[in-house]
């Protein structure tokens, strides 16, 4: 199953919520993303069928290793792109919004180059 941008966003959200909450439920995803229950339910079902997420008998969501890999990658991209844009002088809120758009479309090669540049800038400022 090939993930679309929305699937990546859901996985990243479950990942972020799992760092804050003991158990993540679909309603937590609804509240965090501002989406309706039916929309989230459909997306969670697709992610479950794709092997990216499990849902236990209590309705708790858990990322599978496959889902964690995607979620961690999206989170890293979002974090590094946001930091990079902020270093360029972009307002943090706008930088985060733009990073969210970019993270799903940027090539691995370009992302790795930006990541390396960002690390070099950090090291020079120490």
MIDO-64370 format. One line per 3 residues: number of its first residue (from 1); for each residue x, z, y of N, C-alpha, C. Coordinates in pm, 1 decimal, always signed. Each point is the difference from the previous one (the first is absolute). Layout:
NUM) X,Z,Y,X,Z,Y,X,Z,Y  ...
REM end
This chain:
1) +84.4,+0.0,-118.7,-84.4,+0.0,+118.7,+88.2,+0.0,+124.1  -20.4,-97.5,+87.3,+72.3,-5.8,+126.7,-76.7,+79.9,+103.6  +69.4,+88.4,+66.8,-63.4,+83.5,+102.2,-7.8,-72.9,+131.8
4) -113.1,+14.3,+64.8,-13.0,-50.2,+135.4,+34.6,+112.9,+95.6  +6.4,-33.1,+127.8,+35.5,+98.3,+102.3,-87.3,+124.3,-7.5  -129.7,-17.4,-21.1,-89.5,+115.6,-4.0,+33.2,+92.1,-116.5
7) +34.5,-56.1,-114.8,+38.2,+81.1,-114.9,+125.4,+80.7,+28.4  +96.6,-64.0,+66.4,+122.2,+70.5,+37.8,-31.4,+115.3,+95.1  -92.9,-23.0,+91.6,-37.5,+104.0,+96.6,-66.9,+117.9,-70.2
10) -86.7,-28.1,-96.6,-63.9,+108.4,-75.4,+103.6,+81.0,-77.5  +93.0,-67.3,-63.8,+102.7,+71.3,-75.9,+86.6,+85.2,+92.3  +36.1,-54.5,+114.6,+79.3,+75.7,+96.7,-77.6,+123.1,+48.0
13) -129.8,-16.9,+19.8,-83.8,+112.3,+43.4,-5.0,+109.1,-105.6  -20.1,-37.4,-125.3,-1.2,+100.0,-107.7,+135.3,+70.7,-5.0  +107.9,-74.3,+18.8,+134.4,+58.2,-0.1,+13.9,+102.1,+113.6
16) -39.2,-37.9,+120.2,+9.7,+89.4,+116.1,-84.8,+125.1,-22.0  -122.3,-19.3,-45.9,-89.6,+113.5,-23.4,+52.7,+91.9,-110.0  +63.4,-58.3,-100.7,+52.5,+82.0,-110.1,+114.2,+89.7,+46.0
19) +63.6,-34.6,+110.7,+105.6,+83.8,+56.8,-59.2,+116.2,+80.4  -126.8,-14.4,+40.8,-65.7,+100.6,+83.0,-98.8,+87.2,-76.9  -62.0,-58.1,-102.5,-106.7,+68.0,-73.2,+40.4,+25.0,-145.0
22) -52.8,+106.7,-56.1,+26.7,+28.8,-140.6,-64.0,-106.0,-89.8  -122.6,-38.5,+33.6,-72.0,-103.0,-74.4,-61.0,-98.5,+99.0  +9.0,-127.0,-31.7,-54.7,-104.6,+86.6,-125.4,-56.3,-64.6
25) -105.7,-7.4,+78.9,-126.2,-58.1,-47.0,-33.6,-122.3,+84.0  -92.7,-79.6,-47.8,-41.2,-118.6,+74.5,-51.4,+35.4,+139.0  -69.6,+112.8,+12.8,-53.4,+40.3,+129.8,+113.8,+27.0,+99.1
28) +113.0,+49.4,-49.5,+116.3,+22.1,+86.3,+52.7,-133.2,+53.0  -0.2,-100.0,-87.1,+43.0,-134.4,+39.3,-97.1,-56.4,+104.5  -130.2,+19.2,-21.7,-102.0,-44.7,+96.5,+26.9,+58.4,+137.7
31) +19.7,+130.1,+2.9,+20.0,+69.6,+127.7,+129.7,-42.7,+67.2  +105.9,-14.9,-76.1,+130.0,-36.8,+55.5,-1.8,-142.2,+56.6  -61.0,-91.5,-75.1,+1.1,-140.4,+40.6,-118.3,-37.9,+89.0
34) -104.2,+84.6,+0.7,-117.7,-31.2,+79.0,-87.4,-107.8,-62.5  +6.4,-11.0,-132.3,-78.0,-100.0,-73.1,-119.6,+65.5,-66.4  -99.3,-81.4,-34.8,-120.1,+51.3,-65.2,+29.0,+35.8,-145.7
37) -84.5,+86.6,-54.9,+14.8,+40.3,-140.6,-8.9,-119.8,-94.8  -96.5,-91.6,+19.4,-6.6,-115.2,-90.9,+125.7,-87.4,+4.8  +56.1,-18.9,+119.1,+121.5,-81.6,+12.5,+116.4,+64.4,-74.0
40) +16.0,+130.7,+18.2,+109.4,+70.8,-65.4,-22.0,+3.7,-150.8  -122.5,+21.7,-42.1,-31.2,+4.4,-142.6,+35.4,-132.9,-68.1  -34.2,-108.7,+64.9,+31.8,-133.3,-54.4,+151.0,-19.2,-8.6
43) +70.2,+35.0,+105.9,+144.9,-17.5,+2.0,+67.6,+87.0,-105.8  -44.7,+123.6,-11.9,+58.4,+90.4,-100.3,-24.3,-55.6,-140.5  -118.4,-53.5,-22.6,-30.4,-61.5,-129.2,+93.1,-115.7,-31.8
46) +26.0,-84.4,+98.3,+91.0,-113.5,-19.7,+142.9,+48.1,-27.0  +42.2,+100.7,+75.1,+135.0,+53.7,-20.2,+12.7,+68.3,-136.1  -105.9,+65.8,-42.9,-1.4,+63.3,-132.4,+9.8,-107.2,-108.6
49) -81.2,-104.0,+11.6,+2.4,-109.4,-98.1,+133.4,-73.3,-1.6  +69.1,-1.1,+114.5,+129.7,-66.0,+9.1,+115.9,+85.7,-46.9  -29.0,+125.3,-36.6,+104.1,+88.3,-50.6,+83.7,+66.0,+108.7
52) -52.8,+4.6,+122.2,+73.7,+60.0,+111.0,-36.3,+145.6,+24.1  -114.8,+40.9,-53.8,-52.3,+132.4,+30.0,-81.2,+49.6,-119.6  -4.7,+130.9,-18.2,-90.2,+57.9,-99.7,-97.0,+92.6,+72.3
55) -114.8,+16.7,-60.1,-101.7,+90.4,+52.7,-39.5,+91.6,-114.7  +18.5,+132.1,+18.0,-33.4,+91.6,-108.6,-148.1,+38.8,+4.9  -40.1,+86.3,-92.1,-141.4,+37.7,-13.1,-52.5,+75.1,+121.9
58) +89.3,+55.8,+81.3,-40.2,+67.7,+123.9,-1.6,-93.4,+120.5  +37.3,-125.7,-22.9,+3.5,-96.8,+108.8,+129.8,+1.1,+78.5  +101.5,+68.1,-51.9,+128.5,+6.3,+68.3,+79.5,-128.0,-25.9
61) +58.3,-52.1,+106.1,+76.0,-123.7,-6.6,+148.6,+30.7,-18.7  +63.6,-73.9,-89.5,+143.5,+13.3,-23.0,+59.9,-138.9,-8.7  +109.8,-19.7,+69.1,+70.5,-127.3,-8.5,+72.5,-9.2,-133.9
64) -6.9,-114.6,-63.0,+78.6,-25.8,-120.2,+142.4,-32.4,+45.7  +95.9,-8.5,-90.1,+135.0,-41.1,+41.7,-2.3,-134.7,+73.9  -80.4,-91.3,-47.3,-14.9,-131.2,+65.8,-57.7,+16.5,+141.1
67) -100.7,+83.8,+14.7,-61.4,+25.4,+129.5,+93.3,+75.1,+93.5  +74.3,+96.1,-54.7,+96.6,+75.7,+80.0,+108.1,-90.5,+55.5  +45.1,-93.4,-80.1,+104.2,-92.6,+44.1,-45.3,-79.4,+122.8
70) -122.0,-52.4,-7.1,-54.3,-76.6,+112.9,-20.9,+91.3,+120.6  -59.7,+115.5,-22.2,-31.2,+92.6,+109.0,+126.3,+47.9,+71.1  +101.2,+36.9,-76.4,+124.8,+47.1,+59.2,+68.3,-110.8,+79.7
73) -6.5,-121.5,-51.3,+57.9,-113.5,+71.0,-71.6,-23.4,+132.9  -132.5,+4.2,-1.6,-77.8,-20.1,+123.0,+27.0,+112.4,+99.2  +8.4,+122.6,-48.9,+25.9,+114.0,+87.2,+138.3,-11.2,+64.0
76) +99.1,-38.5,-80.4,+134.7,-17.7,+53.8,+1.5,-110.0,+105.6  -63.2,-111.5,-29.0,-6.1,-109.7,+96.5,-66.1,+46.6,+129.7  -112.6,+68.0,-13.4,-73.0,+46.2,+117.9,+87.7,+94.8,+83.5
79) +62.9,+94.3,-66.0,+81.3,+99.6,+68.5,+118.2,-64.5,+72.0  +72.8,-84.3,-69.1,+118.7,-62.5,+58.6,-37.2,-96.4,+111.4  -105.2,-79.1,-21.0,-42.7,-93.0,+104.8,-48.4,+74.3,+124.1
82) -73.4,+108.8,-20.6,-46.2,+79.7,+114.3,+118.9,+54.7,+77.3  +94.4,+60.3,-69.9,+119.4,+55.0,+65.6,+76.3,-107.7,+75.7  +12.8,-116.1,-62.2,+73.2,-110.4,+62.4,-69.1,-45.0,+128.9
85) -130.8,-15.4,-4.4,-73.7,-43.0,+118.6,+5.7,+105.1,+110.9  -4.9,+125.6,-38.1,+12.0,+108.0,+99.3,+137.3,-6.7,+66.9  +105.2,-27.5,-78.8,+135.2,-12.2,+56.8,+8.5,-116.2,+99.0
88) -83.8,-99.9,-19.7,-3.7,-113.4,+92.4,-75.5,+32.8,+128.2  -65.7,+117.3,+1.7,-72.1,+41.5,+119.3,-150.8,-12.0,-9.4  -51.0,-30.9,-117.9,-144.4,-11.7,-19.9,-60.3,+139.9,-14.3
91) -115.7,+21.0,+62.1,-72.5,+126.2,-13.7,-21.3,+30.6,-148.0  +12.9,+127.3,-38.4,-6.6,+38.0,-142.2,-132.0,-41.4,-65.8  -112.5,+16.7,+69.1,-129.4,-37.7,-57.2,-8.0,-150.4,-23.9
94) +42.4,-76.4,+98.7,-1.3,-146.5,-13.3,+99.7,-43.4,-106.6  +116.9,+63.5,-2.4,+101.5,-32.8,-100.2,-54.2,+21.4,-141.4  -72.6,+109.8,-19.9,-57.4,+29.0,-132.0,-105.9,-103.0,-37.7
97) -83.7,-36.7,+95.5,-103.4,-101.1,-25.8,+63.4,-135.5,-32.6  +102.0,-38.2,+76.3,+67.3,-127.9,-24.9,+75.8,+2.2,-132.9  +62.7,+112.8,-31.2,+72.2,+12.5,-126.5,-95.1,-19.3,-116.9
100) -121.9,+52.1,+13.6,-100.2,-14.1,-106.1,-33.6,-146.9,-24.4  -1.6,-78.2,+105.3,-28.4,-143.2,-13.8,+119.0,-74.8,-60.2  +118.6,+37.3,+43.5,+121.6,-69.8,-42.2,+37.3,+32.5,-144.4
103) -16.2,+124.8,-40.1,+50.7,+47.6,-129.5,-51.2,-79.0,-119.2  -115.5,-61.1,+13.0,-59.7,-72.9,-111.5,+44.4,-145.8,-7.3  +64.5,-48.3,+106.0,+31.0,-142.9,+7.8,+148.5,-31.8,+11.1
106) +79.4,+98.9,+34.7,+142.4,-23.1,+19.4,+68.6,-22.1,-135.0  +94.5,-91.9,-2.1,+71.8,-26.6,-125.3,+92.3,+116.7,-33.0  +36.0,+10.2,-125.7,+92.3,+104.4,-44.8,+134.8,-15.5,+70.6
109) +44.7,-123.1,+13.2,+129.4,-27.5,+64.6,+0.4,+46.6,+146.4  -104.7,-36.1,+73.8,-7.4,+40.4,+140.7,-14.6,+150.6,+12.4  -83.6,+60.0,-83.4,-15.8,+145.3,+4.5,+132.9,+70.1,-26.3
112) +72.1,-44.6,-101.9,+128.3,+63.4,-32.6,+100.1,-14.6,+114.4  -2.3,-113.7,+70.1,+88.4,-19.7,+115.3,-36.9,+95.7,+113.3  -130.3,+16.3,+26.1,-45.0,+94.1,+103.4,+33.0,+144.0,-39.1
115) -15.1,+29.6,-126.3,+30.4,+134.5,-50.1,+149.1,+30.7,+19.0  +85.3,-96.2,-33.2,+144.7,+17.9,+16.1,+35.6,+15.2,+148.0  -59.7,-81.5,+85.9,+25.0,+10.0,+143.7,-44.3,+135.8,+53.4
118) -115.0,+44.5,-45.5,-52.1,+129.6,+42.2,+94.7,+112.7,-41.6  +52.5,-7.2,-122.4,+96.5,+99.9,-48.3,+127.6,-3.9,+82.6  +47.2,-120.1,+34.2,+121.0,-12.5,+81.8,-21.0,+61.6,+137.9
121) -116.1,-20.8,+57.2,-31.8,+57.7,+131.9,-1.6,+152.4,-10.1  -61.4,+52.7,-105.8,-2.7,+146.3,-20.6,+141.1,+56.5,-8.4  +85.3,-67.3,-79.2,+135.9,+48.0,-20.5,+82.9,-6.7,+128.4
124) -23.4,-100.1,+82.9,+72.8,-12.6,+127.0,-41.0,+108.7,+98.3  -123.7,+46.7,-10.1,-50.3,+100.6,+93.1,+31.5,+143.2,-43.1  +72.7,+15.8,-108.8,+34.1,+134.6,-47.7,+124.2,+50.7,+64.4
REM end
